[in-house]
Amino acid sequence: GERPRFTASAPLPVEDSAAAIARIAWRETDRSWRAAAQRLMQVQSAIRMQTPDAETAGLPDFSEEAPASGFRSVPQHRFSPEAWSARLKKWSLIFAEYTPLISSNITLRWQRDVRTFLGTEGTRVQHGRNFYHLEISARAKGYDGNDVTSYELFDAEDPARLPGDEAVEKAVRRIGGQLTALLRAPAAEPFVGPAILSGRAAGVFFHEIFGHRIEGHRQRDETEGQTFARSVGKPVLPEFLSVHSDPTLRRAAGTDLNGWYDFDDEGVPARKVALVENGILKTFLLSRLPIPGFLHSNGHGRAQPGYEPISRQANLIVESSRQVSPNELRELLRSEIRKQNKPYGLYFEQVAGGFTATRRGGAQAFTVIPLVVYRVFADGRPDELIRGADIVGTPLASFSKILATSNRPEVFNGYCGAESGNVPVSVVAPALLVAEIEIQRKPESKDLGPILPRPPAEGR
């Protein structure tokens, strides 16, 4: 159950030279064997010096799995960097219309990822995928010295499914308009009250405070908080919510998902796993590290190349049996504001990400970082944009406050950086109505903005 240590990656030659590749494989195998032998001695020494754990006594450190075999070809798309470069410049020039901005970027990254896994148990697999990631972002500095940022992300496996000119231009103008409005928006005050998290915000919420706590290795590591280690068969979410992980799902809600794969990084075939059914916890995300009650992997051993695989999230799907339309969800929010006699509620439209503490040494808490937040008033007044708020809380208290969801799932695509490096992940979730959420003010900066006006854009 000790926290895995990272291994190094080794570059292969560009040329298809069997002798050169074999030499590198021989050298790295020898290095890894020596490191493993030293690590084994350390583990054996620790076992002799520690009180045995009744729950993990006798558990193996690596599960036996049936050998897998499979070959999945990865298409090579026709892609023109020159044509895309011209489009990126054209879109980027739109930001010049928004004079308060002090920086902006439009970036397209693409990658063809082919993974080959050979195991002494007989596993022989090759698989992979393409990644196309279009990111639009901008930053402005408020009158009080604090920065405001906004962004839009578009992910696709095929460049043909990236958005067209009209959709990207709308996104650029939406970001420019949001930042201009945020500069005039009042600063958020510490607040506890009812709120709606949009589908993408709910996705980050579930990834951070639920997903990390059901990763299998954390149930065996005694330095972890083990929030749900003894909760299998017990309610952990409201009874109208179910959650599953499906790394075989490539597309949902009209969007390509980031977290899909055919085989995990221990050579185990990907499969759909029911984690929570009607609020009841059924299992965990499992790698080949057995945990009490679960001796086999369910295909969630993942890692950035060069790191040791551990249990990680993939495509987390949140489903609800208590659904209402987005308009009805807002009416429920206004009703909850009146019920609690609060001056307003909150609507979280866009978030940048978040982080969570899962270990026993610190508070079992999380932070989600919103970018676009509105105050919502019970009397029907227009929503008021605010800035400078962070969502904070503790997991068990937060789950108990979920009241209802919308009937419209949304996708959050991103990259999760945990112990085994950065891996692509997705969450598909509806908007959530929560009875109580807490926000705190962001750390402040007092740096002055630029003294001179921004130079004109090229061609303007």
C-alpha positions in Angstrom: 0.0 0.0 0.0 2.9 2.4 0.0 2.7 5.3 -2.4 4.2 4.3 -5.8 7.6 5.6 -6.8 8.1 6.9 -10.3 10.2 5.2 -12.9 12.1 6.9 -15.7 11.2 6.8 -19.4 13.7 6.0 -22.1 13.7 7.5 -25.6 13.7 5.1 -28.6 15.6 5.9 -31.8 13.6 7.4 -34.7 15.0 4.7 -37.1 13.3 1.3 -37.1 16.5 -0.5 -35.8 15.7 -3.7 -34.0 19.3 -3.9 -32.5 19.1 -0.3 -31.1 15.6 -0.9 -29.7 16.7 -4.2 -28.1 19.7 -2.6 -26.5 17.6 0.1 -24.9 15.0 -2.5 -23.7 17.9 -4.6 -22.2 19.4 -1.7 -20.4 16.1 -0.4 -19.0 15.0 -3.9 -17.9 18.3 -4.3 -16.0 18.0 -0.9 -14.4 14.3 -1.5 -13.4 15.1 -5.0 -12.1 17.9 -3.6 -9.8 15.6 -0.8 -8.6 12.8 -3.3 -7.9 15.2 -5.6 -6.0 16.2 -2.7 -3.8 12.6 -1.7 -3.3 11.6 -5.2 -2.3 14.2 -5.2 0.4 12.8 -1.9 1.8 9.3 -3.3 1.8 10.3 -6.5 3.5 12.2 -4.5 6.1 9.2 -2.2 6.7 6.9 -5.2 7.1 9.2 -6.6 9.9 9.2 -3.3 11.7 5.4 -2.5 11.5 2.3 -3.9 13.2 0.5 -6.1 10.7 -2.8 -4.8 9.3 -5.5 -7.3 9.7 -7.4 -6.1 6.6 -4.5 -6.2 4.2 -2.6 -9.2 5.7 -2.2 -11.9 3.1 -3.2 -9.6 0.2 -0.9 -9.9 -2.8 0.8 -6.7 -4.1 -0.1 -7.5 -7.8 -3.1 -9.2 -9.1 -3.2 -12.1 -11.6 -5.1 -11.2 -14.7 -5.9 -13.1 -17.9 -3.4 -12.2 -20.7 -4.9 -9.8 -23.2 -4.3 -9.6 -26.9 -5.4 -6.9 -29.3 -4.3 -4.5 -32.1 -6.1 -1.2 -32.6 -4.9 0.9 -35.5 -4.6 4.6 -35.0 -5.5 6.6 -38.1 -3.1 9.2 -39.4 -5.2 12.3 -40.3 -4.4 14.7 -43.0 -3.6 17.9 -41.2 -2.3 21.2 -42.5 -0.4 23.3 -39.9 -0.2 26.1 -42.4 -4.0 26.3 -42.9 -4.7 26.1 -39.2 -2.0 28.8 -38.5 -3.8 31.2 -40.7 -7.2 30.5 -39.0 -5.7 30.9 -35.5 -4.2 34.3 -36.5 -7.6 35.4 -37.9 -9.5 34.4 -34.8 -6.8 35.9 -32.5 -7.1 39.3 -34.2 -10.7 39.5 -32.9 -9.3 40.0 -29.4 -7.8 43.4 -30.5 -11.4 44.8 -30.3 -11.4 44.3 -26.5 -9.0 47.0 -25.3 -9.0 46.0 -21.6 -7.3 42.7 -22.3 -3.6 42.5 -21.6 -2.9 39.0 -23.0 -4.7 36.5 -25.1 -3.9 33.1 -26.8 -5.4 30.7 -29.2 -3.5 27.5 -29.4 -4.0 24.2 -31.2 -2.1 21.1 -30.0 -2.3 17.7 -31.7 -0.8 14.4 -30.9 -0.9 10.9 -32.2 -0.5 8.5 -29.3 0.4 4.8 -30.0 1.0 2.5 -27.0 2.5 -1.0 -27.2 2.4 -3.3 -24.2 4.2 -6.6 -23.9 4.0 -8.6 -20.7 5.7 -11.7 -19.5 2.3 -13.1 -18.7 1.5 -13.2 -22.4 -0.3 -9.8 -22.9 0.4 -8.4 -26.4 -1.6 -5.2 -27.2 -1.1 -2.1 -29.3 -3.6 0.7 -29.2 -3.8 4.5 -29.1 -5.7 7.5 -30.3 -5.4 11.0 -31.7 -5.7 14.2 -29.6 -6.7 17.6 -31.0 -7.0 20.3 -28.4 -8.1 23.9 -29.3 -7.7 26.4 -26.4 -8.8 30.0 -26.3 -7.9 32.1 -23.3 -7.4 35.7 -22.3 -6.5 37.8 -19.3 -7.3 41.3 -18.0 -6.3 43.2 -14.9 -8.9 44.9 -12.8 -8.8 48.4 -11.3 -7.8 46.9 -8.0 -4.8 45.0 -9.4 -6.5 41.6 -9.5 -6.3 39.5 -12.7 -9.4 38.0 -14.3 -9.2 35.2 -16.8 -11.6 33.2 -19.0 -11.1 30.4 -21.5 -12.9 27.9 -23.8 -11.6 24.4 -24.7 -12.5 22.2 -27.6 -11.3 18.6 -27.8 -11.7 16.1 -30.6 -10.2 12.9 -31.8 -10.6 13.9 -35.4 -9.8 17.4 -36.6 -13.0 17.4 -38.7 -14.9 17.5 -35.5 -13.2 20.7 -34.2 -15.5 23.7 -34.3 -15.8 25.8 -37.4 -15.1 29.5 -37.9 -18.4 30.7 -36.7 -18.3 28.7 -33.4 -14.8 29.8 -32.6 -15.5 33.5 -33.4 -18.5 33.3 -31.0 -16.3 31.8 -28.3 -13.6 34.5 -28.8 -16.2 37.3 -28.5 -17.9 35.5 -25.5 -14.5 35.5 -23.7 -13.8 39.1 -24.6 -17.2 40.2 -23.4 -17.0 38.2 -20.2 -13.7 39.7 -19.3 -14.9 43.2 -20.0 -17.9 42.6 -17.8 -15.8 41.0 -15.0 -13.6 44.1 -14.8 -16.7 46.1 -13.7 -18.1 43.3 -11.5 -18.0 43.6 -7.7 -15.7 41.4 -5.7 -17.2 38.3 -4.1 -17.8 38.2 -0.4 -17.5 35.0 1.8 -20.9 33.3 1.5 -22.7 30.1 2.4 -26.0 29.4 0.6 -27.8 27.6 -2.2 -26.3 27.4 -5.6 -26.4 25.8 -9.1 -23.3 24.4 -10.6 -23.4 24.2 -14.4 -22.8 20.7 -15.9 -19.1 21.5 -16.5 -18.7 23.0 -13.0 -20.5 19.9 -11.6 -18.0 17.7 -13.6 -15.0 19.3 -11.8 -16.9 19.0 -8.5 -17.4 15.3 -8.9 -13.9 14.7 -10.3 -12.2 16.4 -7.3 -14.3 15.5 -4.3 -15.7 12.1 -5.4 -13.5 10.6 -8.1 -10.2 10.8 -6.3 -11.7 9.3 -3.1 -12.8 6.1 -5.0 -9.4 5.4 -6.6 -8.5 1.9 -5.3 -4.9 2.5 -4.2 -6.1 5.1 -1.7 -8.1 2.4 0.2 -5.0 0.4 0.9 -2.6 3.3 1.7 -2.8 4.0 5.4 -1.5 7.6 4.9 -4.8 8.3 3.0 -8.0 9.5 4.6 -9.9 6.4 3.1 -13.2 8.3 3.1 -15.1 5.5 1.5 -12.9 2.5 2.3 -15.6 0.9 4.5 -18.6 2.2 2.7 -19.2 -0.5 0.0 -22.9 -1.3 0.1 -23.7 1.9 2.0 -25.2 5.2 0.8 -22.5 7.7 -0.2 -24.6 10.0 -2.5 -28.3 11.0 -2.6 -30.4 8.0 -3.8 -31.3 9.7 -7.1 -27.7 9.8 -8.2 -25.7 7.0 -9.9 -22.1 7.1 -11.1 -20.2 4.9 -13.4 -16.8 5.0 -15.2 -16.7 4.0 -18.8 -13.3 4.3 -20.5 -14.8 2.6 -23.6 -17.1 5.6 -24.2 -15.7 7.9 -26.9 -18.4 10.5 -27.2 -21.2 11.9 -25.1 -23.5 14.9 -25.2 -22.3 15.7 -28.7 -18.6 16.0 -27.6 -15.5 13.8 -28.0 -14.4 12.5 -24.6 -10.8 12.9 -23.4 -10.7 9.9 -21.0 -11.3 6.9 -23.3 -8.9 4.1 -24.1 -9.0 0.5 -25.2 -6.5 -1.0 -22.7 -5.1 0.6 -19.5 -1.4 1.0 -18.8 -1.1 -2.4 -17.2 -2.4 -4.2 -20.3 -5.9 -4.8 -18.9 -8.9 -4.2 -21.2 -11.0 -1.2 -20.5 -14.6 -1.8 -19.3 -17.5 0.0 -17.9 -17.7 -0.1 -14.1 -20.8 0.8 -12.0 -19.4 2.7 -9.0 -22.6 4.0 -7.4 -26.1 2.8 -8.0 -29.0 4.8 -6.6 -26.6 6.4 -4.1 -25.1 3.1 -2.9 -21.3 2.5 -3.4 -20.6 -0.7 -5.3 -16.9 -0.8 -6.0 -13.8 1.3 -6.6 -11.6 2.2 -9.6 -9.0 -0.6 -9.6 -5.6 -1.2 -11.0 -3.6 -4.4 -10.4 -3.0 -3.5 -6.8 -5.6 -5.6 -4.9 -7.5 -4.0 -2.0 -9.6 -5.6 0.7 -12.7 -7.2 -1.0 -11.4 -6.6 -4.5 -8.6 -8.8 -5.8 -8.7 -8.0 -9.6 -8.3 -4.9 -11.8 -11.2 -3.4 -13.6 -9.0 -1.7 -16.2 -8.2 1.6 -14.4 -4.4 1.3 -14.0 -3.2 4.5 -15.7 0.0 6.6 -16.0 1.8 9.2 -17.9 4.6 7.5 -19.9 7.5 6.9 -17.6 5.4 6.6 -14.4 4.1 3.6 -12.5 0.4 3.0 -13.2 -2.0 3.3 -10.3 -5.8 3.5 -10.1 -7.0 6.6 -11.8 -10.2 8.2 -13.2 -11.1 7.9 -16.9 -14.6 8.9 -18.1 -16.8 9.6 -15.1 -20.5 9.6 -15.9 -23.0 11.1 -13.4 -26.7 10.1 -13.9 -29.8 11.4 -12.1 -33.3 10.2 -11.6 -34.4 13.6 -10.2 -34.2 15.7 -13.3 -35.8 19.0 -14.2 -35.4 21.4 -17.1 -32.7 24.2 -16.7 -35.5 26.8 -16.2 -37.2 24.6 -13.5 -33.8 24.2 -11.8 -33.5 28.0 -11.5 -37.0 28.2 -10.0 -36.0 25.6 -7.4 -32.9 27.7 -6.7 -35.1 30.8 -6.1 -37.4 28.8 -3.9 -34.4 27.6 -1.8 -33.1 31.2 -1.5 -36.5 32.2 0.0 -36.7 29.1 2.2 -33.3 29.9 3.7 -34.0 33.7 3.8 -30.7 34.4 2.0 -30.1 37.6 0.1 -29.2 35.7 -3.1 -28.0 32.3 -4.4 -25.1 31.6 -6.8 -24.7 30.2 -10.3 -21.3 28.8 -11.3 -21.1 28.9 -15.1 -17.4 28.2 -15.7 -14.6 26.7 -13.7 -10.9 26.4 -14.3 -10.3 23.2 -12.3 -9.7 22.4 -8.7 -7.7 20.4 -6.2 -8.4 18.2 -3.2 -6.6 16.8 -0.1 -7.1 13.1 0.5 -4.4 12.3 3.0 -4.8 12.0 6.7 -2.1 14.5 7.5 -4.2 17.4 6.4 -7.9 18.5 6.3 -10.2 16.4 4.1 -11.1 19.4 2.0 -11.4 20.5 -1.6 -11.2 23.7 -3.6 -12.9 24.4 -7.0 -11.7 27.5 -8.9 -14.6 29.3 -10.7 -14.0 31.8 -13.4 -17.6 33.0 -14.2 -20.0 33.3 -11.2 -23.3 35.1 -10.9 -25.5 36.1 -8.0 -29.1 34.9 -8.5 -31.9 36.8 -6.8 -35.2 35.3 -5.6 -37.3 38.2 -6.8 -36.3 37.7 -10.5 -33.9 40.6 -10.8 -31.2 40.0 -13.5 -28.3 37.9 -12.4 -25.2 39.9 -11.1 -21.7 38.9 -12.2 -19.2 38.7 -9.4 -15.5 37.9 -9.4 -12.8 36.6 -7.1 -14.6 33.5 -5.5 -13.3 30.0 -4.8 -15.6 27.1 -3.8 -14.4 25.3 -0.6 -15.7 22.5 1.5 -15.5 19.0 2.7 -16.7 16.0 0.7 -19.2 14.2 2.9 -21.0 17.5 3.9 -21.1 18.6 0.2 -22.7 15.4 -1.1 -25.5 15.5 1.4 -26.5 19.0 0.1 -27.4 17.9 -3.5 -31.1 18.5 -4.1 -31.8 18.0 -7.8 -30.2 18.0 -11.3 -31.0 19.3 -14.7 -31.9 17.0 -17.6 -29.1 18.3 -19.8 -25.7 16.5 -19.4 -22.5 18.5 -20.2 -18.9 17.4 -20.7 -15.8 18.6 -18.9 -12.6 17.5 -20.6 -9.2 18.0 -19.0 -6.0 16.5 -17.7 -5.6 15.2 -14.1 -2.2 15.4 -12.5 -1.9 13.0 -9.6 0.7 10.5 -8.4 1.2 8.8 -11.8 1.4 11.9 -13.8 -0.9 13.7 -16.2 -3.7 11.6 -17.8 -6.6 12.7 -19.9 -10.0 12.6 -18.2 -13.6 13.5 -18.8 -16.7 13.9 -16.7 -20.3 13.9 -18.1 -22.7 15.5 -15.6 -25.9 17.5 -15.4 -26.1 20.8 -13.6 -26.5 20.4 -9.8 -28.7 22.3 -7.4 -27.1 22.3 -3.9 -28.7 23.5 -0.8 -25.5 24.9 0.6 -22.1 25.8 -0.9 -19.4 27.9 0.6 -17.2 30.4 -1.2 -14.2 32.3 0.0 -12.3 35.2 -1.6 -9.4 34.5 -3.8 -5.9 35.7 -2.8 -5.5 39.3 -3.9 -2.9 41.1 -5.9 -2.2 44.8 -5.8 0.0 45.0 -8.9 -0.9 48.0 -11.1 -2.0 47.4 -14.6 0.0 48.6 -17.7 0.8 52.3 -17.4 0.7 52.8 -21.2 -2.1 51.6 -23.5 -1.6 48.4 -25.4 0.1 48.7 -28.8 -2.3 48.2 -31.8 -2.5 44.7 -33.2 -0.7 44.0 -36.5 -2.9 45.2 -39.4 -5.0 47.5 -37.2 
